[in-house]
């Protein structure tokens, strides 16, 4: 379980504006903490594993913010695929102002020594999306649903990173194709 605190959330929010210029670095964390009027050395106890832990904390914060926004919408009146689609789009909408921070986080997490962090964050995000969609499964499908969603979300995020068009219609179409393909696969699996 990732550590959560208001101090960490504040530090992440203050650091985000510095990430495009400084990357996910100790310098960005120092600048964010300085903006809050706090000692930049606080990063040592807030994020003991350094920038990789700060990225994990940011993505956990993004998951919680997605869940909060989803709770404001009437998602449960929709079918599951529509819920999943909406939750992924919420995540992308929330990430849009921080596109360069996303790019730099993906680059940092793609380093071999950050593989564990990358796997934890994508697993948490997939679990958060399914949880916000109302999934209550407790059997083997719990794992397969999350693994499948992690693949769909990861592919959609990669596509979104390249989609510069306002409103991201190509990304939405890409997501819709992934979800339709998944539905066809599930249908074939049930009839086989």
CNS distance restraints for C-alpha pairs under 8 A (distance, minus, plus):
assign (resid   2 and name CA) (resid  57 and name CA) 7.37 0.50 0.50
assign (resid   2 and name CA) (resid  60 and name CA) 7.85 0.50 0.50
assign (resid   3 and name CA) (resid  57 and name CA) 7.87 0.50 0.50
assign (resid   4 and name CA) (resid   8 and name CA) 6.83 0.50 0.50
assign (resid   4 and name CA) (resid   9 and name CA) 7.64 0.50 0.50
assign (resid   4 and name CA) (resid  57 and name CA) 7.67 0.50 0.50
assign (resid   5 and name CA) (resid   9 and name CA) 6.37 0.50 0.50
assign (resid   6 and name CA) (resid  10 and name CA) 6.04 0.50 0.50
assign (resid   7 and name CA) (resid  11 and name CA) 6.15 0.50 0.50
assign (resid   7 and name CA) (resid  46 and name CA) 7.73 0.50 0.50
assign (resid   8 and name CA) (resid  12 and name CA) 6.16 0.50 0.50
assign (resid   8 and name CA) (resid  46 and name CA) 6.12 0.50 0.50
assign (resid   8 and name CA) (resid  57 and name CA) 7.49 0.50 0.50
assign (resid   9 and name CA) (resid  13 and name CA) 6.20 0.50 0.50
assign (resid   9 and name CA) (resid  57 and name CA) 7.61 0.50 0.50
assign (resid   9 and name CA) (resid  58 and name CA) 7.56 0.50 0.50
assign (resid   9 and name CA) (resid  61 and name CA) 6.92 0.50 0.50
assign (resid  10 and name CA) (resid  14 and name CA) 6.13 0.50 0.50
assign (resid  11 and name CA) (resid  15 and name CA) 6.01 0.50 0.50
assign (resid  11 and name CA) (resid  29 and name CA) 7.34 0.50 0.50
assign (resid  11 and name CA) (resid  32 and name CA) 6.17 0.50 0.50
assign (resid  11 and name CA) (resid  33 and name CA) 5.88 0.50 0.50
assign (resid  11 and name CA) (resid  36 and name CA) 7.72 0.50 0.50
assign (resid  12 and name CA) (resid  16 and name CA) 6.19 0.50 0.50
assign (resid  12 and name CA) (resid  29 and name CA) 7.76 0.50 0.50
assign (resid  12 and name CA) (resid  32 and name CA) 7.50 0.50 0.50
assign (resid  12 and name CA) (resid  54 and name CA) 7.02 0.50 0.50
assign (resid  12 and name CA) (resid  57 and name CA) 7.51 0.50 0.50
assign (resid  12 and name CA) (resid  58 and name CA) 6.13 0.50 0.50
assign (resid  13 and name CA) (resid  17 and name CA) 7.89 0.50 0.50
assign (resid  13 and name CA) (resid  32 and name CA) 7.84 0.50 0.50
assign (resid  14 and name CA) (resid  18 and name CA) 7.96 0.50 0.50
assign (resid  14 and name CA) (resid  32 and name CA) 4.48 0.50 0.50
assign (resid  14 and name CA) (resid  33 and name CA) 6.75 0.50 0.50
assign (resid  14 and name CA) (resid  35 and name CA) 6.74 0.50 0.50
assign (resid  14 and name CA) (resid  36 and name CA) 7.00 0.50 0.50
assign (resid  15 and name CA) (resid  19 and name CA) 6.56 0.50 0.50
assign (resid  15 and name CA) (resid  28 and name CA) 5.83 0.50 0.50
assign (resid  15 and name CA) (resid  29 and name CA) 5.43 0.50 0.50
assign (resid  15 and name CA) (resid  30 and name CA) 7.92 0.50 0.50
assign (resid  15 and name CA) (resid  31 and name CA) 6.69 0.50 0.50
assign (resid  15 and name CA) (resid  32 and name CA) 3.99 0.50 0.50
assign (resid  15 and name CA) (resid  33 and name CA) 7.15 0.50 0.50
assign (resid  16 and name CA) (resid  20 and name CA) 7.83 0.50 0.50
assign (resid  16 and name CA) (resid  28 and name CA) 8.00 0.50 0.50
assign (resid  16 and name CA) (resid  32 and name CA) 7.55 0.50 0.50
assign (resid  16 and name CA) (resid  98 and name CA) 7.30 0.50 0.50
assign (resid  16 and name CA) (resid 101 and name CA) 6.85 0.50 0.50
assign (resid  17 and name CA) (resid  32 and name CA) 7.94 0.50 0.50
assign (resid  18 and name CA) (resid  22 and name CA) 5.94 0.50 0.50
assign (resid  18 and name CA) (resid  23 and name CA) 7.40 0.50 0.50
assign (resid  18 and name CA) (resid  28 and name CA) 5.36 0.50 0.50
assign (resid  18 and name CA) (resid  31 and name CA) 6.96 0.50 0.50
assign (resid  18 and name CA) (resid  32 and name CA) 6.97 0.50 0.50
assign (resid  19 and name CA) (resid  23 and name CA) 4.35 0.50 0.50
assign (resid  19 and name CA) (resid  24 and name CA) 5.67 0.50 0.50
assign (resid  19 and name CA) (resid  25 and name CA) 7.78 0.50 0.50
assign (resid  19 and name CA) (resid  28 and name CA) 5.88 0.50 0.50
assign (resid  19 and name CA) (resid 100 and name CA) 7.53 0.50 0.50
assign (resid  19 and name CA) (resid 101 and name CA) 5.67 0.50 0.50
assign (resid  19 and name CA) (resid 104 and name CA) 7.84 0.50 0.50
assign (resid  20 and name CA) (resid 100 and name CA) 5.48 0.50 0.50
assign (resid  20 and name CA) (resid 101 and name CA) 5.91 0.50 0.50
assign (resid  20 and name CA) (resid 104 and name CA) 7.80 0.50 0.50
assign (resid  22 and name CA) (resid  27 and name CA) 6.72 0.50 0.50
assign (resid  22 and name CA) (resid  28 and name CA) 5.57 0.50 0.50
assign (resid  23 and name CA) (resid  28 and name CA) 6.72 0.50 0.50
assign (resid  23 and name CA) (resid 101 and name CA) 7.26 0.50 0.50
assign (resid  23 and name CA) (resid 104 and name CA) 6.14 0.50 0.50
assign (resid  24 and name CA) (resid  28 and name CA) 6.34 0.50 0.50
assign (resid  24 and name CA) (resid  29 and name CA) 7.67 0.50 0.50
assign (resid  24 and name CA) (resid  51 and name CA) 5.54 0.50 0.50
assign (resid  24 and name CA) (resid  52 and name CA) 7.74 0.50 0.50
assign (resid  24 and name CA) (resid  54 and name CA) 7.83 0.50 0.50
assign (resid  24 and name CA) (resid  55 and name CA) 7.36 0.50 0.50
assign (resid  24 and name CA) (resid 101 and name CA) 7.67 0.50 0.50
assign (resid  24 and name CA) (resid 104 and name CA) 6.78 0.50 0.50
assign (resid  24 and name CA) (resid 105 and name CA) 6.83 0.50 0.50
assign (resid  24 and name CA) (resid 108 and name CA) 7.67 0.50 0.50
assign (resid  25 and name CA) (resid  29 and name CA) 6.45 0.50 0.50
assign (resid  25 and name CA) (resid  50 and name CA) 7.78 0.50 0.50
assign (resid  25 and name CA) (resid  51 and name CA) 5.43 0.50 0.50
assign (resid  26 and name CA) (resid  30 and name CA) 6.01 0.50 0.50
assign (resid  26 and name CA) (resid  43 and name CA) 7.83 0.50 0.50
assign (resid  26 and name CA) (resid  50 and name CA) 6.93 0.50 0.50
assign (resid  26 and name CA) (resid  51 and name CA) 6.40 0.50 0.50
assign (resid  27 and name CA) (resid  31 and name CA) 6.13 0.50 0.50
assign (resid  28 and name CA) (resid  32 and name CA) 6.16 0.50 0.50
assign (resid  29 and name CA) (resid  33 and name CA) 6.17 0.50 0.50
assign (resid  29 and name CA) (resid  40 and name CA) 7.19 0.50 0.50
assign (resid  29 and name CA) (resid  43 and name CA) 6.66 0.50 0.50
assign (resid  29 and name CA) (resid  51 and name CA) 7.80 0.50 0.50
assign (resid  30 and name CA) (resid  34 and name CA) 6.03 0.50 0.50
assign (resid  30 and name CA) (resid  39 and name CA) 7.86 0.50 0.50
assign (resid  30 and name CA) (resid  40 and name CA) 4.36 0.50 0.50
assign (resid  30 and name CA) (resid  41 and name CA) 7.19 0.50 0.50
assign (resid  30 and name CA) (resid  43 and name CA) 7.14 0.50 0.50
assign (resid  31 and name CA) (resid  35 and name CA) 6.18 0.50 0.50
assign (resid  31 and name CA) (resid  40 and name CA) 7.17 0.50 0.50
assign (resid  32 and name CA) (resid  36 and name CA) 6.59 0.50 0.50
assign (resid  32 and name CA) (resid  40 and name CA) 7.98 0.50 0.50
assign (resid  33 and name CA) (resid  37 and name CA) 6.44 0.50 0.50
assign (resid  33 and name CA) (resid  38 and name CA) 5.18 0.50 0.50
assign (resid  33 and name CA) (resid  39 and name CA) 6.41 0.50 0.50
assign (resid  33 and name CA) (resid  40 and name CA) 5.30 0.50 0.50
assign (resid  33 and name CA) (resid  42 and name CA) 7.69 0.50 0.50
assign (resid  33 and name CA) (resid  43 and name CA) 7.81 0.50 0.50
assign (resid  34 and name CA) (resid  38 and name CA) 5.32 0.50 0.50
assign (resid  34 and name CA) (resid  39 and name CA) 6.35 0.50 0.50
assign (resid  34 and name CA) (resid  40 and name CA) 5.92 0.50 0.50
assign (resid  38 and name CA) (resid  42 and name CA) 7.45 0.50 0.50
assign (resid  42 and name CA) (resid  46 and name CA) 6.08 0.50 0.50
assign (resid  43 and name CA) (resid  47 and name CA) 5.40 0.50 0.50
assign (resid  43 and name CA) (resid  48 and name CA) 7.19 0.50 0.50
assign (resid  43 and name CA) (resid  50 and name CA) 7.52 0.50 0.50
assign (resid  44 and name CA) (resid  48 and name CA) 5.05 0.50 0.50
assign (resid  44 and name CA) (resid  50 and name CA) 7.20 0.50 0.50
assign (resid  47 and name CA) (resid  51 and name CA) 7.24 0.50 0.50
assign (resid  47 and name CA) (resid  53 and name CA) 5.70 0.50 0.50
assign (resid  47 and name CA) (resid  54 and name CA) 5.97 0.50 0.50
assign (resid  48 and name CA) (resid  53 and name CA) 7.34 0.50 0.50
assign (resid  49 and name CA) (resid  53 and name CA) 5.37 0.50 0.50
assign (resid  50 and name CA) (resid  54 and name CA) 6.48 0.50 0.50
assign (resid  51 and name CA) (resid  55 and name CA) 6.19 0.50 0.50
assign (resid  52 and name CA) (resid  56 and name CA) 6.44 0.50 0.50
assign (resid  52 and name CA) (resid 108 and name CA) 7.39 0.50 0.50
assign (resid  52 and name CA) (resid 109 and name CA) 7.46 0.50 0.50
assign (resid  52 and name CA) (resid 114 and name CA) 7.14 0.50 0.50
assign (resid  52 and name CA) (resid 117 and name CA) 7.25 0.50 0.50
assign (resid  53 and name CA) (resid  57 and name CA) 6.13 0.50 0.50
assign (resid  53 and name CA) (resid 117 and name CA) 7.87 0.50 0.50
assign (resid  54 and name CA) (resid  58 and name CA) 6.11 0.50 0.50
assign (resid  55 and name CA) (resid  59 and name CA) 6.19 0.50 0.50
assign (resid  55 and name CA) (resid 105 and name CA) 6.39 0.50 0.50
assign (resid  56 and name CA) (resid  60 and name CA) 6.10 0.50 0.50
assign (resid  56 and name CA) (resid 117 and name CA) 6.87 0.50 0.50
assign (resid  56 and name CA) (resid 121 and name CA) 6.23 0.50 0.50
assign (resid  57 and name CA) (resid  61 and name CA) 6.10 0.50 0.50
assign (resid  58 and name CA) (resid  62 and name CA) 6.15 0.50 0.50
assign (resid  59 and name CA) (resid  63 and name CA) 6.21 0.50 0.50
assign (resid  59 and name CA) (resid 121 and name CA) 6.68 0.50 0.50
assign (resid  59 and name CA) (resid 125 and name CA) 7.82 0.50 0.50
assign (resid  60 and name CA) (resid  64 and name CA) 6.35 0.50 0.50
assign (resid  60 and name CA) (resid 121 and name CA) 7.29 0.50 0.50
assign (resid  60 and name CA) (resid 124 and name CA) 7.47 0.50 0.50
assign (resid  60 and name CA) (resid 125 and name CA) 7.59 0.50 0.50
assign (resid  61 and name CA) (resid  65 and name CA) 6.13 0.50 0.50
assign (resid  62 and name CA) (resid  66 and name CA) 6.07 0.50 0.50
assign (resid  62 and name CA) (resid  91 and name CA) 7.37 0.50 0.50
assign (resid  62 and name CA) (resid  94 and name CA) 7.71 0.50 0.50
assign (resid  63 and name CA) (resid  67 and name CA) 6.24 0.50 0.50
assign (resid  63 and name CA) (resid  91 and name CA) 7.71 0.50 0.50
assign (resid  63 and name CA) (resid 124 and name CA) 7.85 0.50 0.50
assign (resid  63 and name CA) (resid 125 and name CA) 5.99 0.50 0.50
assign (resid  63 and name CA) (resid 128 and name CA) 6.23 0.50 0.50
assign (resid  63 and name CA) (resid 129 and name CA) 7.89 0.50 0.50
assign (resid  64 and name CA) (resid  68 and name CA) 6.18 0.50 0.50
assign (resid  64 and name CA) (resid 128 and name CA) 7.83 0.50 0.50
assign (resid  65 and name CA) (resid  69 and name CA) 6.18 0.50 0.50
assign (resid  66 and name CA) (resid  70 and name CA) 6.02 0.50 0.50
assign (resid  66 and name CA) (resid  87 and name CA) 7.18 0.50 0.50
assign (resid  66 and name CA) (resid  90 and name CA) 6.34 0.50 0.50
assign (resid  66 and name CA) (resid  91 and name CA) 6.00 0.50 0.50
assign (resid  66 and name CA) (resid  94 and name CA) 7.74 0.50 0.50
assign (resid  67 and name CA) (resid  71 and name CA) 6.15 0.50 0.50
assign (resid  67 and name CA) (resid 128 and name CA) 7.09 0.50 0.50
assign (resid  67 and name CA) (resid 129 and name CA) 7.57 0.50 0.50
assign (resid  67 and name CA) (resid 132 and name CA) 5.77 0.50 0.50
assign (resid  68 and name CA) (resid  72 and name CA) 6.72 0.50 0.50
assign (resid  69 and name CA) (resid  73 and name CA) 6.89 0.50 0.50
assign (resid  69 and name CA) (resid  90 and name CA) 7.82 0.50 0.50
assign (resid  70 and name CA) (resid  74 and name CA) 7.68 0.50 0.50
assign (resid  70 and name CA) (resid  75 and name CA) 6.91 0.50 0.50
assign (resid  70 and name CA) (resid  87 and name CA) 6.92 0.50 0.50
assign (resid  70 and name CA) (resid  90 and name CA) 7.83 0.50 0.50
assign (resid  70 and name CA) (resid 132 and name CA) 6.78 0.50 0.50
assign (resid  71 and name CA) (resid  75 and name CA) 7.69 0.50 0.50
assign (resid  71 and name CA) (resid 132 and name CA) 7.59 0.50 0.50
assign (resid  74 and name CA) (resid  78 and name CA) 7.78 0.50 0.50
assign (resid  75 and name CA) (resid  83 and name CA) 5.74 0.50 0.50
assign (resid  75 and name CA) (resid 133 and name CA) 7.08 0.50 0.50
assign (resid  76 and name CA) (resid  83 and name CA) 7.37 0.50 0.50
assign (resid  76 and name CA) (resid 133 and name CA) 7.08 0.50 0.50
assign (resid  76 and name CA) (resid 134 and name CA) 7.16 0.50 0.50
assign (resid  78 and name CA) (resid  82 and name CA) 6.02 0.50 0.50
assign (resid  78 and name CA) (resid  83 and name CA) 6.13 0.50 0.50
assign (resid  79 and name CA) (resid  83 and name CA) 6.32 0.50 0.50
assign (resid  80 and name CA) (resid  84 and name CA) 6.19 0.50 0.50
assign (resid  80 and name CA) (resid 133 and name CA) 6.70 0.50 0.50
assign (resid  81 and name CA) (resid  85 and name CA) 6.08 0.50 0.50
assign (resid  81 and name CA) (resid 179 and name CA) 7.24 0.50 0.50
assign (resid  82 and name CA) (resid  86 and name CA) 6.10 0.50 0.50
assign (resid  83 and name CA) (resid  87 and name CA) 6.13 0.50 0.50
assign (resid  83 and name CA) (resid 133 and name CA) 5.59 0.50 0.50
assign (resid  84 and name CA) (resid  88 and name CA) 6.22 0.50 0.50
assign (resid  84 and name CA) (resid 129 and name CA) 6.77 0.50 0.50
assign (resid  84 and name CA) (resid 130 and name CA) 7.24 0.50 0.50
assign (resid  84 and name CA) (resid 133 and name CA) 6.30 0.50 0.50
assign (resid  85 and name CA) (resid  89 and name CA) 6.26 0.50 0.50
assign (resid  85 and name CA) (resid 175 and name CA) 7.48 0.50 0.50
assign (resid  85 and name CA) (resid 176 and name CA) 7.64 0.50 0.50
assign (resid  85 and name CA) (resid 179 and name CA) 7.79 0.50 0.50
assign (resid  86 and name CA) (resid  90 and name CA) 6.11 0.50 0.50
assign (resid  87 and name CA) (resid  91 and name CA) 6.32 0.50 0.50
assign (resid  87 and name CA) (resid 129 and name CA) 6.23 0.50 0.50
assign (resid  87 and name CA) (resid 132 and name CA) 7.78 0.50 0.50
assign (resid  87 and name CA) (resid 133 and name CA) 7.66 0.50 0.50
assign (resid  88 and name CA) (resid  92 and name CA) 6.36 0.50 0.50
assign (resid  88 and name CA) (resid 129 and name CA) 7.45 0.50 0.50
assign (resid  88 and name CA) (resid 153 and name CA) 6.93 0.50 0.50
assign (resid  89 and name CA) (resid  93 and name CA) 6.02 0.50 0.50
assign (resid  89 and name CA) (resid 172 and name CA) 7.86 0.50 0.50
assign (resid  90 and name CA) (resid  94 and name CA) 6.10 0.50 0.50
assign (resid  91 and name CA) (resid  95 and name CA) 6.17 0.50 0.50
assign (resid  92 and name CA) (resid  96 and name CA) 6.09 0.50 0.50
assign (resid  92 and name CA) (resid 157 and name CA) 7.54 0.50 0.50
assign (resid  92 and name CA) (resid 160 and name CA) 7.90 0.50 0.50
assign (resid  95 and name CA) (resid  99 and name CA) 6.10 0.50 0.50
assign (resid  95 and name CA) (resid 102 and name CA) 7.21 0.50 0.50
assign (resid  98 and name CA) (resid 102 and name CA) 6.26 0.50 0.50
assign (resid  99 and name CA) (resid 103 and name CA) 6.26 0.50 0.50
assign (resid  99 and name CA) (resid 161 and name CA) 7.47 0.50 0.50
assign (resid 100 and name CA) (resid 104 and name CA) 6.12 0.50 0.50
assign (resid 101 and name CA) (resid 105 and name CA) 5.97 0.50 0.50
assign (resid 102 and name CA) (resid 106 and name CA) 6.11 0.50 0.50
assign (resid 103 and name CA) (resid 107 and name CA) 6.28 0.50 0.50
assign (resid 103 and name CA) (resid 161 and name CA) 7.33 0.50 0.50
assign (resid 104 and name CA) (resid 108 and name CA) 6.12 0.50 0.50
assign (resid 105 and name CA) (resid 109 and name CA) 6.03 0.50 0.50
assign (resid 106 and name CA) (resid 110 and name CA) 6.05 0.50 0.50
assign (resid 107 and name CA) (resid 111 and name CA) 7.00 0.50 0.50
assign (resid 108 and name CA) (resid 114 and name CA) 7.22 0.50 0.50
assign (resid 109 and name CA) (resid 114 and name CA) 5.14 0.50 0.50
assign (resid 109 and name CA) (resid 115 and name CA) 6.33 0.50 0.50
assign (resid 109 and name CA) (resid 117 and name CA) 6.84 0.50 0.50
assign (resid 109 and name CA) (resid 118 and name CA) 5.33 0.50 0.50
assign (resid 110 and name CA) (resid 114 and name CA) 6.64 0.50 0.50
assign (resid 110 and name CA) (resid 115 and name CA) 6.60 0.50 0.50
assign (resid 110 and name CA) (resid 118 and name CA) 7.32 0.50 0.50
assign (resid 111 and name CA) (resid 115 and name CA) 6.69 0.50 0.50
assign (resid 114 and name CA) (resid 118 and name CA) 6.27 0.50 0.50
assign (resid 115 and name CA) (resid 119 and name CA) 6.16 0.50 0.50
assign (resid 116 and name CA) (resid 120 and name CA) 6.15 0.50 0.50
assign (resid 117 and name CA) (resid 121 and name CA) 6.18 0.50 0.50
assign (resid 118 and name CA) (resid 122 and name CA) 6.26 0.50 0.50
assign (resid 119 and name CA) (resid 123 and name CA) 6.03 0.50 0.50
assign (resid 120 and name CA) (resid 124 and name CA) 6.08 0.50 0.50
assign (resid 121 and name CA) (resid 125 and name CA) 6.12 0.50 0.50
assign (resid 122 and name CA) (resid 126 and name CA) 6.11 0.50 0.50
assign (resid 122 and name CA) (resid 150 and name CA) 6.15 0.50 0.50
assign (resid 122 and name CA) (resid 154 and name CA) 7.86 0.50 0.50
assign (resid 123 and name CA) (resid 127 and name CA) 6.10 0.50 0.50
assign (resid 123 and name CA) (resid 146 and name CA) 7.10 0.50 0.50
assign (resid 123 and name CA) (resid 147 and name CA) 7.59 0.50 0.50
assign (resid 123 and name CA) (resid 150 and name CA) 6.70 0.50 0.50
assign (resid 124 and name CA) (resid 128 and name CA) 5.99 0.50 0.50
assign (resid 125 and name CA) (resid 129 and name CA) 6.14 0.50 0.50
assign (resid 125 and name CA) (resid 150 and name CA) 7.71 0.50 0.50
assign (resid 126 and name CA) (resid 130 and name CA) 6.23 0.50 0.50
assign (resid 126 and name CA) (resid 146 and name CA) 5.39 0.50 0.50
assign (resid 126 and name CA) (resid 147 and name CA) 7.59 0.50 0.50
assign (resid 126 and name CA) (resid 149 and name CA) 5.94 0.50 0.50
assign (resid 126 and name CA) (resid 150 and name CA) 5.40 0.50 0.50
assign (resid 126 and name CA) (resid 153 and name CA) 7.74 0.50 0.50
assign (resid 127 and name CA) (resid 131 and name CA) 5.94 0.50 0.50
assign (resid 127 and name CA) (resid 146 and name CA) 6.11 0.50 0.50
assign (resid 128 and name CA) (resid 132 and name CA) 6.01 0.50 0.50
assign (resid 129 and name CA) (resid 133 and name CA) 6.09 0.50 0.50
assign (resid 130 and name CA) (resid 134 and name CA) 6.42 0.50 0.50
assign (resid 130 and name CA) (resid 135 and name CA) 5.45 0.50 0.50
assign (resid 130 and name CA) (resid 146 and name CA) 7.28 0.50 0.50
assign (resid 131 and name CA) (resid 135 and name CA) 5.38 0.50 0.50
assign (resid 131 and name CA) (resid 136 and name CA) 7.50 0.50 0.50
assign (resid 137 and name CA) (resid 141 and name CA) 6.79 0.50 0.50
assign (resid 137 and name CA) (resid 142 and name CA) 5.48 0.50 0.50
assign (resid 138 and name CA) (resid 142 and name CA) 5.79 0.50 0.50
assign (resid 139 and name CA) (resid 143 and name CA) 7.85 0.50 0.50
assign (resid 140 and name CA) (resid 144 and name CA) 6.71 0.50 0.50
assign (resid 141 and name CA) (resid 145 and name CA) 5.72 0.50 0.50
assign (resid 142 and name CA) (resid 146 and name CA) 6.43 0.50 0.50
assign (resid 143 and name CA) (resid 147 and name CA) 6.13 0.50 0.50
assign (resid 144 and name CA) (resid 148 and name CA) 5.97 0.50 0.50
assign (resid 145 and name CA) (resid 149 and name CA) 6.04 0.50 0.50
assign (resid 146 and name CA) (resid 150 and name CA) 5.97 0.50 0.50
assign (resid 147 and name CA) (resid 151 and name CA) 6.50 0.50 0.50
assign (resid 148 and name CA) (resid 152 and name CA) 6.43 0.50 0.50
assign (resid 149 and name CA) (resid 153 and name CA) 5.90 0.50 0.50
assign (resid 150 and name CA) (resid 154 and name CA) 5.90 0.50 0.50
assign (resid 151 and name CA) (resid 155 and name CA) 6.10 0.50 0.50
assign (resid 152 and name CA) (resid 156 and name CA) 6.08 0.50 0.50
assign (resid 152 and name CA) (resid 175 and name CA) 7.58 0.50 0.50
assign (resid 152 and name CA) (resid 178 and name CA) 6.48 0.50 0.50
assign (resid 152 and name CA) (resid 179 and name CA) 7.63 0.50 0.50
assign (resid 153 and name CA) (resid 157 and name CA) 5.99 0.50 0.50
assign (resid 154 and name CA) (resid 158 and name CA) 6.21 0.50 0.50
assign (resid 155 and name CA) (resid 159 and name CA) 6.23 0.50 0.50
assign (resid 156 and name CA) (resid 160 and name CA) 5.99 0.50 0.50
assign (resid 156 and name CA) (resid 171 and name CA) 6.79 0.50 0.50
assign (resid 156 and name CA) (resid 174 and name CA) 6.89 0.50 0.50
assign (resid 156 and name CA) (resid 175 and name CA) 5.92 0.50 0.50
assign (resid 157 and name CA) (resid 161 and name CA) 6.23 0.50 0.50
assign (resid 158 and name CA) (resid 162 and name CA) 7.01 0.50 0.50
assign (resid 159 and name CA) (resid 163 and name CA) 6.46 0.50 0.50
assign (resid 159 and name CA) (resid 171 and name CA) 6.27 0.50 0.50
assign (resid 159 and name CA) (resid 174 and name CA) 7.69 0.50 0.50
assign (resid 160 and name CA) (resid 164 and name CA) 7.94 0.50 0.50
assign (resid 160 and name CA) (resid 168 and name CA) 7.29 0.50 0.50
assign (resid 160 and name CA) (resid 171 and name CA) 5.44 0.50 0.50
assign (resid 163 and name CA) (resid 168 and name CA) 6.16 0.50 0.50
assign (resid 163 and name CA) (resid 170 and name CA) 6.89 0.50 0.50
assign (resid 163 and name CA) (resid 171 and name CA) 6.61 0.50 0.50
assign (resid 164 and name CA) (resid 168 and name CA) 6.94 0.50 0.50
assign (resid 165 and name CA) (resid 169 and name CA) 7.28 0.50 0.50
assign (resid 165 and name CA) (resid 170 and name CA) 7.90 0.50 0.50
assign (resid 168 and name CA) (resid 172 and name CA) 6.40 0.50 0.50
assign (resid 169 and name CA) (resid 173 and name CA) 6.15 0.50 0.50
assign (resid 170 and name CA) (resid 174 and name CA) 6.05 0.50 0.50
assign (resid 171 and name CA) (resid 175 and name CA) 6.11 0.50 0.50
assign (resid 172 and name CA) (resid 176 and name CA) 6.13 0.50 0.50
assign (resid 173 and name CA) (resid 177 and name CA) 6.20 0.50 0.50
assign (resid 174 and name CA) (resid 178 and name CA) 6.32 0.50 0.50
assign (resid 175 and name CA) (resid 179 and name CA) 6.17 0.50 0.50
assign (resid 176 and name CA) (resid 180 and name CA) 6.01 0.50 0.50
assign (resid 177 and name CA) (resid 181 and name CA) 6.00 0.50 0.50
assign (resid 178 and name CA) (resid 182 and name CA) 6.15 0.50 0.50
assign (resid 179 and name CA) (resid 183 and name CA) 6.15 0.50 0.50
assign (resid 180 and name CA) (resid 184 and name CA) 6.23 0.50 0.50
assign (resid 181 and name CA) (resid 185 and name CA) 6.21 0.50 0.50
assign (resid 182 and name CA) (resid 186 and name CA) 6.17 0.50 0.50
assign (resid 183 and name CA) (resid 187 and name CA) 6.11 0.50 0.50
assign (resid 184 and name CA) (resid 188 and name CA) 6.21 0.50 0.50
assign (resid 185 and name CA) (resid 189 and name CA) 6.14 0.50 0.50
assign (resid 186 and name CA) (resid 190 and name CA) 6.26 0.50 0.50
assign (resid 187 and name CA) (resid 191 and name CA) 6.38 0.50 0.50
assign (resid 188 and name CA) (resid 192 and name CA) 6.00 0.50 0.50
